[in-house]
Structures are given as C-alpha cells and as structure tokens.
Amino acid sequence: MTASHTYERLGMLIGGRWLYETDRQDAVVDPATGAILGHLPHATDADLAAAVSTAQRAFEMWKDSSPLERGRILRRFADLARKHADEIARNMVLDQGKPLAEAIGEIRFAADHADWHAEEARRIYGRVIPARDPCVQQAVLREPVGVCIAFTPWNFPFSQALRKVVAALASGCTIILKGPAESPSSTVAIARLMQEAGLPDGCLNIVWGSSSHISETLLAAPEVRKISFTGSVEVGKLLAALAGRHMKRSTMELGGHAPVIVFDDADIDAAADALAAQKVRNAGQVCISPTRFYVQANAHDRFLARFVDRMAATTVGNGLDTGVQMGPLCHARRVTAMEGFVQDARERGADIVTGGGRIGNEGFFYAPTVVAGGSDALRLMNEEPFGPIAVVTPFSGFEDVIRRANSLPFGLASYVFTGSSSRGQHAARALAAGMVSINHFGLALPETPFGGINDSGYGSEGGTETFDGYLNTKFVTRFDARPE
C-alpha cells in the first residue's frame, strides 16, 4: 500500500447529502491485522424516514425518465468504476481481506453489470395481444414497482451491492441500500461514483445500522414496494416472512452448499487444479463456492492427492502483499466456525488431510483445509462452511451421487466434471439447483440468470430475469366503437 493511500471516509447518503457524524458508530476492522480502520455511523429513525421520503420523491421523477438517460448514467458509472478500481480495491482489501488482484477483478467485473443494465434498460418491452374483437385493443405494459430496499453481504461488497443498484435504477426504481458493516468502503464508493456519474439526488440512498431494525422499519413504510436480500438462509426466511406480511415483492439470494461431482472420465488433474483455485477464492467465502466434493471411486485417490497438493501450496497472507493467493477470513466469527467444522470432523473419524487450523496470532487467517474419509453425517456435509474447507468423498454410481447431492434443502449452484456429454446433460437435468456448471465455472455473468431454488431462495440477480423483480405488469384494454 502506498504511503499516500487513506481509507474511505464512511458516511450515509440521504437525498444527495452525506452524513458522517451520529451518536452511535461501529468500528470497522482490518481482518489481516485487527487494526481499526474507521467508524460507521448508525441511522436514526428520522434518517430512515428521510431516506424513504426522498426516495419516493425521486421515484416520481425517475420512473418517467428516458431509458436512454438511465443508460448513459450507468455507463458513466461503469467508466468511473474502472478508472478508480485500484483505489476502491485497496480499501476493499483493508476491510474485507481478499487479495488485491481479486478485489480489482471484482470491481471491473461489476462494471460489466452496469454496462449490461445500461443497454437492457432500453429493452424493457411490453407487448400487444391480438384481440377477439376488432374494436378492442389489448396491451401489456411494464412499469417500475417503486422504492426498493436492498441488503448486501460482506463477501463481495462491491459487486453484490452494485448488481442490486443497477437493476433497480435501470428499471426506473429508486433504492435504499444497507451494505455490509464489516466491509463498508465499497458501498460508499458506489454512492460517490453514482453521484459523479450524474445520478439525481434521492435515487440511491445509503444507510447503516442494525439490519433487523432497518428492515422492519423500511418494510413497514407504504412507499417501499420491494426488498432484495443476499445473505444467510435463516435471515432470508425472516425477511421473506416480513415482506409477505406487508405484501412487498422480494428477491432472495440465500446460502448454498454446492456439490461437485467428478466422474472418472473427467480430466482428473485439470479438475483438481481448477477446483482448488476456486475453493480458495475469497477464502472460500462465496455462496457458490464448491463445498461437497463427490469423486467417482476409481478416480478418488488420484483426485484427492492432486487436490490436496494444490490446496496446501496456496500462499496465504495479507491481501496487499505480492503473490498472496488467499487472504484472511472477514471476521473472527468465521475462524471460530472453521474450528467447529474441523473439530466435528475429527470427532467423527474423518481425516484432516491438510490444514485444519488458524495461521498466526494476528488477524483472521485460516489454512486451506481438506477433509476426507468421513461419512455424510459430518457437519461439513450438511452445513455450508463458507470458508476454505473442502470435504472429499467417493461415490459409486450415477443414481447414488445424484441422491446424495440432492439430499440437502439447498439449491443454489452445482458443478459437474465429466468427459461425457451425455453424462453432463443427465446430471444437469437431475441436480436440484438453480445453476449447474459443467467442466468450468461459468456462473454470475451479467447476461445469465443467477439464483437458487428451495432454501437457497428465489428470483434472479442476473439476466433479463432480474427485471421481473423490479417491474409491475399492467394490462390495458380499450374499446373503440366503429366509426359511423
């Protein structure tokens, strides 16, 4: 880090005005060192009410704005995000922990989402339905739902927030965003760049504080018509119930526990290399991270040996240091969670093939870990670890592995590695998941749907399906008598 680099000044944005000083503030901590980076202000009830009223006033204007103008603003934002990627990424490393190259990649990739939504804003089409009577006209219109609220997680603090923001703005909605208190600098950077790009005041508002209090307060406001949430299954279910009580539309992108099926006809070495790299990405703190590894029995030992070698060779350290491949976990609670998974695996007779403990006495570092030889009763096989731990187990045949992969209530992402097109196709059809990727990791592109089924949520945060959550459908029919 250069000597001149300073951490983002943290504040709230309401109606185009930044607020920095409040009675209550939370400390923001560097997960690599434990040092305090800054303090995050809490919104008062008056602040939340102001955010709702200013978002509603802005909506009355923004909903009638030209999609071309919305697109111009989003494209300007994308250009600014790329221009300032290095600066924003350094702040992200400081409060979230991921390696600098990953942080820069996240910002640049998120900018693609802004560009894509800028283009799609002009393609929010209605349709004409041929009528049974020649005197009748029938049309379907798509209209923005109104003021939206969004809650975003700490693991991808820039991209997760931006995806919700650009989807709402492109649709003609306004939005109140509560980002992650653990890694808030990215949320603040998004708001600053949106202002610089020319977004009218009130279209995007940023608030901080207790997530439960903010969600309960904002969902009860009649002006708020939609909530989008990315986070845990438990919190998602509570928010979905609360949204249902107030008849508010919701999109829920919740946790997963992604199974990986490696058939014996796959390129075993290539699969092991690719999966190890994907497993340590963002220290395993990825909702679509591969977590349950099912490897066909006669390829199991070869895969495990190669996979363990690659995991053990991972360079772990401060994300700002050169050559680091994996940074710390985001906070101390994740380290405690990893220790619990490993203890359970040991007590149940599984082998800790590599890793299995924290690294050093400073920060929240945990070694890339591989568990093998355990049963499906392991906690690791039933609970999402959300960290750099993988559990590898053999399977016998197709029906056996599909049954085991589908045995949990989650259904976000699944991965298949095989040299057989037929096997890949049949596995994709059989897996109970919102997304299946075969022989690569082709998920989360702006133009493709991103979402789960069952306990992993509903709705999409990608592709044209995204707009379904932000647009109402209005049917208009008109009778015109024949002219005399």
N, C-alpha and C positions, 0 to 999 in steps of 0.2 A: 504494500500500500504506500502510495506517495505521501510525503510529509504534508502536502497541501490538502489532502483529501479529508473532508469532515463529514460526519454522519448527517443524514437528513434531519431537518427541523420538523418535528412531529406536531401536527395540529388537526383540527376538524375544519371541514369546508361546508358552510351552510349559506345558501343563497349567494354564492360567489365571494363570501367573506371568510377569511381564515381566522380561526380561534385557537389560541395557544395556551392560555392560562385558565385553569379551572381549579376548583377546590380539591378535587381528587384526581390523582395521577398514578399510573402504573409504571414501574421501571421496566425498561427493555434491556435484555441481557445478551451479550455476545456468547453463543454456545461453545465457542472454542476456548474462551478464556474465563468466562464468568464475569467479565467487566460490565459495568452499567454503561450503556450507550446513550440513553436519553430517557425521557419520561413522556408518557402518553396521556393526554387529557381525557377525562370522562365527560360524556354529555349529560346535562341535566334534563329533566322533563321538559323544561322550557326550550332547550336546544332541540329536542326531538320534535316537539310541536312545531318549532320554526322550520325544521327540515321538511316536515310533511307539507306545511302550508306553502313554502317556497317551491317545493317540487310540484305541487298541484298547480300553482300559478304558471310555472314554466311549462307544464304539460299542455295547458290551454293554448299556448303558442306553438310548442314543439310538435304537437300532433298534426298540425296543419302545415308544417314546414315541408319544403320540397325534398323528396328522397335524394335528389342530386346534391342539395346543400348538405344534408346529413352525411352523404358520402364524401364530400370534399373535406369536411371537418375530420372525419375518421381517417382519411388518407393523410391529412396533415399530421394528425396524431401519430400515425404509423411511422412517418418520416422522422418525427422528433424522437420517438422511442428508439429508433435505430441510431440516430445521431448521439443520443445520451446513454446508450446501452452500457458502456463501460462504467460510467459514474453510478448509474442505478444498480448495476450488478455488484459493485463493490459494497454498497450499502446492504444489498441482499445477503452477501456472504457474511457481513458483520452480524446481522440479526437472525439469519436463518441457518447459515453454516455450510451450504453446499459449495463445491469448488467453483472458482471464478469462471472457468470455461462453461460449466453447466448454467450458471446464472446468466451469463451473456447470451448463451443459446436460448434460454427461456424467454428472455426479452425479445430477441429477434424473431423467435417463432410466434410469440404473442402478437407481434406487429403484423404478421401474416393474417391473423384473425381479424384485426382491424381493417386491413385491406379487403379481405373477402367480404366482410359485412358491409363495407362501403359499396361494393359492387352489387351485392344482393339486395340492398335497400331499394333499388330501383326495380326489382323484380318481385315485389310483393303484389302479386296479381290477384284480382277477383276472377269471376267468370260469369258468362251469360248462359242461362239454362233455357233451351228451347221450350216454349210454352205450348200447351194443348189448344189454346185459343189464340187465333191471330191478333186479337185485340189486347192480349196480355203480354207484358214484358216481365222477365224474371232475371234478377241479377244477384250475385253474391259479392259482398264487399268484405275486405279485411281491414280492421281498424285497431289501433293500439289500445291495449287494455287500460293504461293509465299509469299511475305512480307505482313503481316496483321497489321492493327491498331485496337486498342480497347479503348473504353471509358467506365469507370465503375463508379457506383454511391457510395454514402457515406453510404447508409443504411446497406449494408453487404460488407464492404470494403475488407475483405479477400476472402470470398467465391465467390463473383461476379467476382473479378479480376482473381482469380485462375481458375475458370471454363473456361474463355476465353483463358488464357495462356496455360493450359494443353491440350485443344482441338487443338489449333494451333500447339503446339510442337509435340504432338502425331501424327499429320497428316503430319509432315515434313515441316511445315511452320515456319517462324520466325515472331516475333511480336514486335511492338512498343506499349507500354501501357501508357495511360494517366489516372491515377487513380483520386480519389476524393480529391480536395484540402481541404475539410473540415476534412476528416479523412484519412490522407495520410500514417500513420505509417505502416498500413498493406501492402500496395503496396511495400514499401521499404523493409519490412521483406520478402515478397515473392521473391524479386530480390536477396536479400542477401542469402537466403536459396537455391535458384536455383544455384547460383554461388558455394556454398558449396557442393551442390549435384553433381557438375561436368558439368553443362550446358556450352557448348562452348560460348566464348565471341561473342556478337552480336546477339545471338538467341533471347534474351529478352533484350529490351531496355526500360527504364523508362524516361518519360519526363513530365514536369509540365509547367503550364502557362495558357493562355487564350484558353479555349476549342474550341471556334469558329475559332481562328487563327490557332491553331494546326490542326484542322480537314480540314480546307480549304487548308492549306499548304501541308499536307501529302496526302490528296486525289488527289491533282493535280500531285503528283510525279508519274511518269510512273512505277516505281518499285513496288509501293503499289497496291495490287490487291484485297484487301478485307477489309471491316470495320465491326466491331461488336460493337454494342452500347446497353447499358441498361440505361434507363432514361425516361424522360417525353415524352408524345406523340408529343408535339409541337417541341421539339428539334429533336426527331427521324424523324419526317417528313422532317425537313430541311436537316438533314444528308442523308436521303434516296434520296432526290432530288439531292443533291450534288453528291452522289455516282452514281446516274443514269446519271448525266451529263458527268461523267468521265468513265462510263461503268465499275464500280467497284462492285464486289459482296458485298452484305450486309446481316447482320443478325440484326434484330431489336426486342429487348425485351422491350416493352414500358409499359406505365401505365395500370392499370386496375381499376375496381370499382366492386369488386367481390360480386355478390348476394349470399345470403344464404337463402335457402328455408327449413323451418322447418314444416313438415307435422304433423298433430295431432296424427298420430300413432307412432311418434318417441318417444324415451325415453327423455322426455322434460327436466328433471333435468340434465341428463348426457349431453345433447346437450348444455344447457345453461352454464354448468360448462366448457365444452371443448371450447366453442366459446368465453367465457370471457377470458380464458387463452390465446387463440390465438389472440384475439383482442388487448391485451396489450403487446404482444410480440414485442420487439424492439419499444415500444411506438407507435405501430400501423404503423410504417414506413416500411411497407412491401408491395411490389407490388401485392402480392396475399393475403393480409390481408382481412378477411371478413369485408364488409363495409355496404352493404344494407341487412337488416335482414327482410325477409318476413316470418311471422309466421301465420299458419292457424288460423282462427278467434277464434275457441273454445279452442285453446291452447295458445292464445296470452297473456292473463293476467298472466297465470301461468309462462310462459317462461319469460316474462318481469320482474316479481318480482324476480325470481331466478337470472336472468342475471344481473339485477341492483345490487343485493346484492353482487354478486361476483366481479363486476367491482368496486364498492365502497370500497370493502375490500382490494383492491390492495395496496401493500406497495410501495410507490414512494420515490425515493431518489437517492443519489449518487451511481452509479453502483458498486463502490468499497466497499460499506458498506454491512455488513452481513444482509441477509434477504430481501434485496431490490428485488422487482419483476418487477419494471419498472423504467427506468432512465429518464433523460431529453430528450427533443427533440434535434435534432442535431444542430440546429441553431435558431436564433431569428426569422427568417422569418417563420418558422413552427409555432411558438407561435402566430404570427400575423394571419396566415392563420386559425388556430383553432378559434381564437376570431371572425374572419369574418364569419365562418360557424355557430357558435353559435348565433351571432347577427342576422343573416338571419333567423335562425330557430325561434328565439323569435319573430321577426317582423312578421313572417308568422303564428303565433299562435301555434307553436309546444311547447311541454313540455320538459324542461331540467330536466330529472328525477334524474340525479346525475351528479356531476362535473360541467363543464361549465366555468371554469376559471383557470388562471395560479396559480401555487403554489409558494409562497415565492417571495422574491425580488432579489434572486441571481440565476443565471443560467436560463435555458430554460425549466422549469418544467411546465407541464400542467396536470390537473386532468383527469383521465379516465372519459369519458362523455357518457351518453346515452340520446338520443333524441327520443321522442315518440309523437304520436298524430298529426303528420304533414302530409301534402299531398305529392304527387310525384313531386310537383313543388319546393320543398326545394332544395337549392343548394347541400345539403348533399346527396340527391337522384340522383343528376346529375353530380356532380364533385367529383373526388377522394379526400377524406380528407387527406390521408397519415399522419394520426395521431391517437391518442387514442379516437376517436369518433365513435360511432355506432348509426345508426338510425334504429328503430324497428317499423314495420308497419304490420297490419293484412292483410290477403288475404282470398278470399272466396273459390275459386276452382282452379283446375289444370290449365285450359286454361288461367285464369286471371293472375296467378302468373308467368307463362312462358312468357306471353306477357309483363308484367312489367319487369321481369328480363332481357329480351332481348331488352328492349326499348332504350338502350344506344349504342353508337358506339363502346364501349369497348368489348373485348372478350378474357380476359386472363384466370382467374380462376373462378369457380363456386362451390358452396357447397350445398349438399342436405342431410337432415336428415330425415329418414323415417324407419319404421319397415317393409315396404312392398318392397320386391324385385322387383315386377312389377312396382311400382311407381318410385323406384330409376332408373330402366332401362329406363322407358319412359322419365323421367326428364333428364337423361343424354343425350338421343338422341335429345331432344327438345331444350336444352340450347345451345345458340350460344357462345361457349367458346372453347379455345384451350385445357383446362383441366377441368375436373369435378371430384370432390372427394365426395364420398358418405359415410356418417357416420364416417368419420375421416378426417385427414389432410395428405393425402399420396402423396404430391407433392414434386418435386425438388430432387428426388433421382438421383444418377449419371446415373443409367441404364434406367431411364424413360425420355421420351421427356418433354421438358419444353419450352413452347412458346405459343403465342396467335394468334388471328385472328383479322381481321378488324383493328381498330385503335390501338389495343394492339400489333401490329407488325407482324412479320413473321420470319420463321426459328426457329430452336430449339437450346437451350443451354443445352441439356441433351440427353441421349440415343444415339443409333447409328446414329440417325438423325443429331446429332451435326456435324458429319464428312461431311455431304453434303455441308456445308458452306465452308469447307476448302480444298476440293478436286475437281479437274477437272476430267471430264470423257473424255478419249481418246479412239477412236475406231481405231483398227489396222486390216487391211485385207491384205492378201498376197496370190498371185497366184503362185503355183509351178507346172510347166508342168510335166506331167507324164514322168518317166524315159524311155529312149528308150529301 
